[in-house]
């Protein structure tokens, strides 16, 4: 990396624009950046770091770039830093603008503008700058990838802060580890430690969880086994836990099986005793049943003897009831005749109550004659009914004439009103037809103009689209031409390189004793050798193929461009120069007028149809007016005829109604009177017939009772039983006979009689003995089941514990392996004698490289006295690996770097910084660092040591490096001719260059 130019505007103490030409300063190899304290020497280095990474070193970065703006800058000047540099063979320019609050363009106050970044690359062929990116993130990624260093590494390697390295010399191992960790990015090794520790914790957790499950199963086995299993106090993760649990489980299973065998023997004995007590209990229960059966039979016989009198009375009553059943038909006939006579007498009384008093005592014949007279009078009213109906029809006809008269009057008025406006209506309809005819002609004219306008608009739109296509095709053709030129130049460069190294390519085919194809010699004492970057035939041919493909792509792009331009010319010729928007508006207006004319013309047929319907309406209304006048004349004669017929019918109806309100009311009176007389005559005849039948039924009942042996019909009726009483009496007689037979059968049984002669049975004692035997069987079965369940549960839990032990085996092995690795990497294992962490081990190797690189320069700066060495000894109880000592060649002893004097500390830290720069550069992929800065510390050196230090720095030019020293030591101004002075003033600092060409 080489710096070329730095431009500052309103940055830090610099209020205006300042420029630094590092190309001229670096020509001498060593240049001095000096100025009074606070002038801004370090701000120049901050600007370099800000341009590259978008931030400044250390604590000076705050406020997201807001504090980088100079307090001396004018309000309208924006802070800006531009750096031009070469890195990895590429010439780049980086411009950064931090965010700033600028005055508003309108009104008062300020507004915040965001930060801006530009990255450009110089094209060596054309000598122009090409934009690469305007993104903060893309620029940062590009610079970090090219430099191969983060901002912290760059600040330590390129900007060499001597104070930091002086502290690094005196720091403890932990502080050195933090700095080296940032520089060499050893986080992956710390991540390995962390990952191993996490795996160890995870494996330990799984093992502990497995042990906890195993202990839980062990406690379940202990609970299932009762007092037969002894389990010592165990914790998850304890060694030997699995063997202890499995051994205790085996003992518990053996004891449980022994107890199961004993429980089975006790159950068999109890079941035999239960069978014997059940047999005895059955015999006692049977004797008790027979004894109670005999006693119950004796009691039933005594109760039958007590009820013998009632049984004889029931037999007598059953015999009288059977005799009375022969008189039952006559009784039923007499009751039916009596009920019929009562119903007929009631109906006759109700019918006579509706008759006039003059007919209340009349016989059935008189009532029938009166009914016939009322029916004859009713028949004489039929003619009056017809007259009444005709009168109603006359009234309806008169009302119809009135309605017709009103309707004709309305028709005449409506026709007169409509006909009065007829001429005006017809003129309006004619005007509408004429307007529609004119619109139809206009629509035809506009329709002929539509298609040309539409074609011209489409051509204009095609012209606009082809203009964009031609522009895009032109850009593609330009890019293709540039790519073709670049590919051709690349091929020519490779071809030139191959021709320059063709001797080495030919020498590769030489063989001792064979003639050279160029000079013919058979000896080849010094054949040409291929140098780095040698171009062979295959590489040249690939470049040629790339050049040909790029040229084909260019030709295709130019053909597409020509086709696009030709199509554009055709479209422009048809569309003309009128803008597409104007043509679209004209076409839209034409379409609107056409649609309006079409819409108006479409009303022609409806207008003609309305005129035709209006003329028909005129004819209909004129005819209706004439017909209404004719009907009015005819109604006058019809109304006179209806009036004369109405008077005649009214006279006839007055005679027929009598004192009734109408003929219908008079007819209703006669109909009601005739019906009442007819009903009364029928009821009188029915009552007379019922009385005759009742008298005949009484005679037959008396004869039947005498023949059945009863004194009177009443005695026969009292002896007769209904169905329910007969069934109840028969049931009682049958029950007596059945009970008497059952008692005799029980008393005759030999087993029952024999049991009655024996002592009373003691069922309760036998029941208690059987219950005791059953309880002992249940207890034995419960004990047997519990022992069986205990054995099954112990077998199940033992199998699960065995499976858990097998499953935990690989987990324990993994945990032991991971824990051993985690302890080694963390420095806590006994195998790690120096207690050195993995990250510390890697950093120790890096520190050893840094110390070796620093010793080369320290040896020269100290005139061969001092050498830096790395030490991995432990300090106190801490960990080892990052110790740094200095070897004094004068005393031959190794001592701590904290014992160096101030001047010795300076050149030791300078040597360390330069050595670290070399190591970090190699670590970053060998990126060449052609510009370095050393900040302060030279004031602590004497003249001789200062000369030696400057000689060492001057020797860096041998590797084509330039070194900038930042210092305010006056003696350096005499020794270093190329200088950049920072001059501070009330309006801000300025930069002045001295002694550089």
TAFEN-V634943 format. One record per backbone hydrogen bond with DSSP energy under -0.5 kcal/mol. NH is the residue of the N-H (numbers start at 1). CO is the residue of the C=O. Records with the same first field share a line. If there is no record, write none. Layout:
BEGIN
NH: CO / CO
END
This chain:
BEGIN
2: 86
4: 84
5: 84
6: 20
7: 82
8: 18
9: 80
10: 16
11: 14
12: 68
14: 11
15: 13
18: 8
20: 6
22: 4 / 20
23: 4
25: 21
26: 22
27: 24
28: 25
29: 26
31: 963
32: 978
33: 965
34: 32 / 980
36: 982
39: 36
44: 40 / 41
45: 41
46: 42
47: 43
48: 44
49: 45
50: 46
51: 47
52: 48
53: 49
54: 50
55: 49
60: 57
61: 58
62: 60
65: 62
66: 63
67: 62
68: 65
69: 66
70: 10
73: 70
77: 74
80: 9
81: 96
82: 7
83: 94
84: 5
85: 92
86: 2
87: 90
90: 87
92: 85 / 90
93: 120
94: 83
95: 118
96: 81
97: 116
100: 113
102: 100 / 111
104: 109
111: 102
113: 100 / 111
116: 97
118: 95
119: 133
120: 93
121: 130
122: 91
123: 128
124: 122
127: 123
128: 123
130: 121
132: 119
133: 119
139: 135
140: 136
141: 137
142: 138
143: 139
144: 140
145: 141
146: 142
147: 143
148: 144
154: 150
155: 151
156: 152
157: 153
158: 154
159: 154
162: 160 / 935
165: 161
166: 162
167: 163
168: 164
169: 165
170: 166
171: 167
176: 172
177: 173
178: 174
179: 175
180: 176
181: 177
182: 178
183: 179
184: 180
185: 181
186: 181
189: 186
190: 186
191: 187
192: 188
193: 189
194: 190
195: 191
196: 192
197: 193
198: 194
199: 195
200: 196
201: 197
202: 198
203: 199
204: 200
205: 201
206: 202
207: 203
208: 204
209: 205
210: 206
211: 207
212: 208
213: 209
214: 210
215: 211
216: 212
217: 213
218: 214
219: 215
220: 216
221: 217
222: 218
223: 219
224: 220
225: 221
226: 222
228: 225
229: 226
238: 235
241: 238
244: 240
245: 241
246: 242
247: 243
248: 244
249: 245
250: 246
251: 247
252: 248
253: 249
254: 250
255: 251
256: 252
257: 253
258: 254
259: 255
260: 256
261: 257
262: 258
263: 259
264: 260
265: 261
266: 262
267: 263
268: 264
269: 265
270: 266
271: 267
272: 268
273: 269
274: 270
275: 271
276: 272
277: 273
278: 274
279: 275
280: 276
281: 277
282: 278
283: 279
284: 280
285: 281
286: 282
287: 283
288: 284
289: 285
290: 286
291: 287
292: 288
293: 289
294: 290
295: 291
296: 292
297: 293
298: 294
299: 295
300: 296
301: 297
302: 298
303: 299
304: 300
305: 301
306: 302
307: 303
308: 305
311: 307
312: 308
313: 309
314: 310
315: 311
316: 312
317: 313
318: 314
319: 315
320: 316
321: 317
322: 318
323: 319
324: 320
325: 321
326: 323
327: 324
328: 324
331: 327
332: 328
333: 329
334: 330
335: 331
336: 332
337: 333
338: 334
339: 335
340: 336
341: 337
342: 338
343: 339
344: 340
345: 341
346: 342
347: 343
348: 344
349: 345
350: 346
351: 347
352: 348
353: 349
354: 351
355: 352
359: 356
360: 357
362: 359
367: 363
368: 364
369: 365
370: 366
371: 367
372: 368
373: 369
374: 370
375: 371
376: 372
377: 373
378: 374
379: 375
380: 376
381: 378
382: 379
385: 381
386: 382
387: 383
388: 384
389: 385
390: 386
391: 387
392: 388
393: 389
394: 390
395: 391
396: 392
397: 393
398: 394
399: 395
400: 396
401: 397
402: 398
403: 399
404: 400
405: 401
406: 402
407: 403
408: 404
409: 405
410: 406
411: 407
412: 408
413: 409
414: 410
415: 411
416: 412
417: 413
418: 414
419: 415
420: 416
421: 417 / 418
422: 419
425: 421
426: 422
427: 423
428: 424
429: 425
430: 426
431: 427
432: 428
433: 429
434: 430
435: 431
436: 432
437: 433
438: 434
439: 435
440: 436
441: 437
442: 438
443: 439
444: 440
445: 441
446: 442
447: 443
448: 444
449: 445 / 446
450: 446
451: 447
453: 449
454: 450
455: 451
456: 452
457: 453
458: 454
459: 455
460: 456
461: 457
462: 458
463: 459
464: 460
465: 461
466: 462
467: 463
468: 464
469: 465
470: 466
471: 467
472: 468
473: 469
474: 470
475: 471
476: 472
477: 473
478: 474
479: 475
480: 476
481: 477
482: 478
483: 479
484: 480
485: 481
486: 482
487: 483
488: 484
489: 485
490: 486
491: 487
492: 488
493: 489
494: 490
495: 491
496: 492
497: 493
498: 494
499: 495
500: 496
501: 497
502: 499
505: 501
506: 502
507: 503
508: 504
509: 506
510: 507
513: 522
514: 511
516: 521
520: 516
527: 524
534: 531
536: 534
540: 536
541: 537
542: 538
543: 539
544: 540
545: 541
546: 542
547: 543
548: 544
549: 545
550: 546
551: 547
552: 548
553: 549
554: 550
555: 551
556: 552
557: 553
558: 554
559: 555
560: 556
561: 557
562: 558
563: 559
564: 560
565: 561
566: 562
567: 563
568: 564
569: 565
570: 566
571: 567
572: 568
573: 569
574: 570
575: 571
576: 572
583: 579
584: 580
585: 581
586: 582
587: 583
588: 584
589: 585
590: 586
591: 587
592: 588
593: 589
594: 590
595: 591
596: 592
597: 593
598: 594
599: 595
600: 596
601: 597
602: 598
603: 600
604: 601
606: 602
607: 603
608: 604
609: 605
610: 606
611: 607
612: 608
613: 609
614: 610
615: 611
616: 612
617: 613
618: 614
619: 615
620: 616
621: 617
622: 618
623: 619
624: 620
625: 621
626: 622
627: 623
628: 624
629: 625
630: 626
631: 627
632: 628
633: 629
634: 630
635: 631
636: 632 / 633
637: 633
638: 634
639: 635
640: 636
641: 637
642: 638
643: 639
644: 640
645: 641
646: 642
647: 643
648: 644
649: 645
650: 646
651: 647
652: 648
653: 649
654: 650
655: 651
656: 652
657: 653
658: 654
660: 657
666: 662
667: 663
668: 664
669: 665
670: 666
671: 667
672: 668
673: 669
674: 670
675: 671
676: 672
677: 673
678: 674
679: 675
680: 676
681: 677
682: 678
683: 679
684: 680
685: 681
686: 682
687: 683
688: 684
689: 685
690: 686
691: 687
692: 688
693: 689
694: 690
695: 691
696: 692
697: 693
698: 694
699: 695
700: 696
701: 697
702: 698
703: 699
704: 700
705: 701
706: 702
707: 703
708: 704
709: 705 / 706
710: 705
716: 712
717: 713
718: 714
719: 715
720: 716
726: 722
727: 723
728: 724
729: 725
730: 726
731: 727
732: 728
733: 729
734: 730
735: 731
736: 732
737: 733
738: 734
739: 735
740: 736
741: 737
742: 738
743: 739
744: 740
745: 741
746: 742
747: 743
748: 744
749: 746
753: 749
754: 750
755: 751
756: 752
757: 753 / 754
758: 754 / 755
763: 761
766: 762
767: 763
768: 764
769: 765
770: 766
771: 767
772: 768
773: 769
774: 770
775: 771
776: 772
777: 773
778: 774
779: 775
780: 776
781: 777
782: 778
783: 779
784: 780
785: 781
786: 782
787: 783
788: 784
789: 785
790: 786
791: 787
792: 788
793: 789
794: 790
795: 791
796: 792
797: 793
798: 794
799: 795
800: 796
801: 797
802: 798
803: 799
804: 800
805: 801
806: 802
807: 803
808: 804
809: 805
810: 806
811: 807
812: 808
813: 809
814: 810
815: 811
816: 812
817: 813
818: 814
819: 815
820: 816
821: 817
822: 818
823: 819
824: 820
825: 821
826: 822
827: 823 / 824
828: 823
829: 823
832: 829
833: 831
835: 832
837: 835
838: 825
841: 837
842: 838
843: 839
844: 840
845: 841
846: 842
847: 843
848: 844
849: 845
850: 846
851: 847
852: 848
853: 849
854: 850
855: 851
856: 852
857: 853
858: 854
859: 855
860: 856
861: 857
862: 858
863: 860
864: 859
865: 862
867: 887
869: 885
871: 883
876: 874
878: 875
880: 834
883: 871
885: 869
886: 895
887: 867
888: 886 / 893
889: 865 / 887
892: 888
893: 888
895: 886 / 893
897: 884
899: 896
900: 897
905: 901
906: 902
907: 903
908: 904
909: 905
910: 906
911: 907
912: 908
913: 909
914: 910
915: 911
916: 912
917: 913
918: 914
919: 915
920: 916
921: 917
922: 918
923: 919
924: 920
925: 922
926: 921
927: 921
930: 1 / 928
931: 1
932: 962
933: 158
934: 964
935: 160
936: 934 / 966
940: 937
941: 938
946: 942
947: 943
948: 944
949: 945
950: 946
951: 947
952: 948
953: 949
954: 950
955: 951
956: 952 / 953
957: 954
958: 955
959: 956
960: 957
961: 956
962: 930
963: 29
964: 932
965: 31 / 963
966: 934 / 964
967: 33 / 965
972: 969
973: 969 / 970
974: 970 / 971
975: 971
976: 972
977: 975
978: 30
979: 977 / 994
980: 32
981: 992
982: 34
983: 981 / 990
984: 982
988: 985
989: 13
990: 983
992: 981
994: 979
END
